[in-house]
Amino acid sequence: MRHLLKLHPESRCDAVDQIAIEVARQRGRLTLNYRMTGRIADLRLPSPRQPLRIDGLWQFTCFEAFLRAGTEEPYFEFNFSPSTAWAAYRFDSYREGMRAADAAPAMEASSGGGVFRLQAALNGLPLERSWHLGISAVIEEKSGRKSYWALKHPPGNPDFHHPDGFALDLAGA
């Protein structure tokens, strides 16, 4: 099913028209397909590279996914750079107990014709359980201005970790 990310009310982005996400869950694998349309050449996108774990990706153009199995349980954060660099973290609770998670995604990225696509496939999580997902993106224009996109924004400043942002429910296998 396709879902549209919404621009945070306090953000502005002149280059991006739309960011859509398709989520598929099959045979113990979660696949996230991001599709961004607009003036892609006006964005600050890192050059493609070999997939590599890098911290701090959220400070630049980055697609993100937050997964949790329940309302009070630990959750995971995944950062996917257009370069195919990635990061994965596990939190004990809201912004607490952060540590690296051993969950390297398989990634592909492509750009052309006013469209940027990124696919990230996650294995190694207990995907037989029901999950709540928060899907988001940080987009940086060449001017340096950043915008914040999510399926659902909680009140106030952009906060992708906020429990209200886990707006997509996936039933267990």
N, C-alpha and C positions, 0 to 999 in steps of 0.2 A: 504494500500500500504506500502511496506517495503522500508526503506531508510537506508543508511549506514552513520554513523558518520565518519568524517575524523580526523585524528590525526593532531594537530597543527604543522606546519613546524618546530617550535623551540622546540617541545616536543619529548620525547623518551619514549617508553613503551615496555619492553621486555616480559611482561606477557600476554598482550591482543593482540589477533589476529584480532578481529572485534567487533564492537558495532553496532547493528542494532536497528531500532525503527519502530514499526508499530503504526499508529495513526488511531483510529476509532472514528467517531462522529455519535452518534445515540440518538434519543429521549432526547435531552437536556443534554447529557453526553459525555464527551471527555475522551477516554481511550487511555493511552500510554503504549505500551508494549516494554520494553527495553530487548534486548538479547545480552549478552556479552560472547564471547568465548575466550578460551586461557587457560593459567595455572592459574586458579582461586585461587589455594592454595598459589600462590605467591603474592596475593593482600592483602592489609590491609582492611579487611571488618569488620565492627562492628557486634557484635552478635545480633541476632534477639531479638526484644522486642515488647511490645504493642505499637501500633501507638501513637505517641506523638509529639506535636509541639516542636521543638528545633531550636534555631537560630544558625547560624554559620556552618551549615552542609556543605556548599560549600568549607570549609577548608580541607575536607577529601573526601574519595570516596563518590560521590554523583551524581545522575542523575538529570538533570534539564530540565525545560520547561519554555519558555518565550512566552507570548501571548499578542498580541495587535490587536485592531480592525481597526486601521488606521495608517497612517504614522506619524501623529502628536499627536495622542491620548495617554492617559495613557496606561500602560502595567502592566502585572502581571509577577511575577517570582515565580516558584515553585521548591523547592528542595526536592528530594526523596532519603533518605538514604537506603542502603541495609538492615539496621536494621528495617525499616519501620517507622523510625522517619521522620518528614516532616517539611517544613516551606513554608509559602506563604506570598508574599509581593505585594503591589501595588505601582507603581511609577507614578508620575505626568508627567514626561518626562525623557529623558536619564539620568539615575542615580540621579534624583532629586525627592524630596518629597516622600521618601520611608516610608511606614507604613505597619503594619501587615494587611493582607487580611484574611477575614473570609471565607475560602474555603478549609476545611479539605478534603483531598483525601481519598478514599478507596484504600488500598494498600495490595499487596501480593508479597512475594519474595521467591525464591527457588534457590538452587544450587545443581549441581551434574553433573558428566561426562564431566567436562571441560566447563560447561555452567552455567552462572548466569542469572536469569530472574527476572525482576521486573515489576509489573503491577501497574499503578496508574490510578484511575478513578476520574475525576473531575466533580462535580455538582455545581450548584449555580452560574454559570457564565452566562452572556447573550449569550448563545451558538447559538441562532437563527441568530446572525450576522456572517459576514465573518470574519475570523481571520487569522493573520499572526503568524506563530510559529517559534521560535528559539529552537532547541533541542540540548542539550549538555550534557557533563559528565566531571567530574573531577575524575581521577582514581589515587589512591595512591598504590604504590607497597610496599611490606614489607621493602624494603630498605629505604623508605621515599620519593623516587622520585615520583613526580606527573606529570601526563600528562593531556592534555586538548583536548577534542574531541567535534566536533560540525558538524552539517549539512553543515555549511558554516562559514569560519573564515574571518573576515575583516583583512586588512593589519595590521601589527604590532603585539604587544603582544596579548595574548588571551584576548578577551573581549566579553563575551556572551551577554552583554547588548547592544552592538552596533547595530544600526538599520539594517546594512547589514546582520546581523546574523539571522534575521527573514525571513528565506528562504523557509518555507513551507506555502503555502496558502490553507486554508480550506474555501470552499464556505459556505454561510449561509444555514440554514435549510429551 
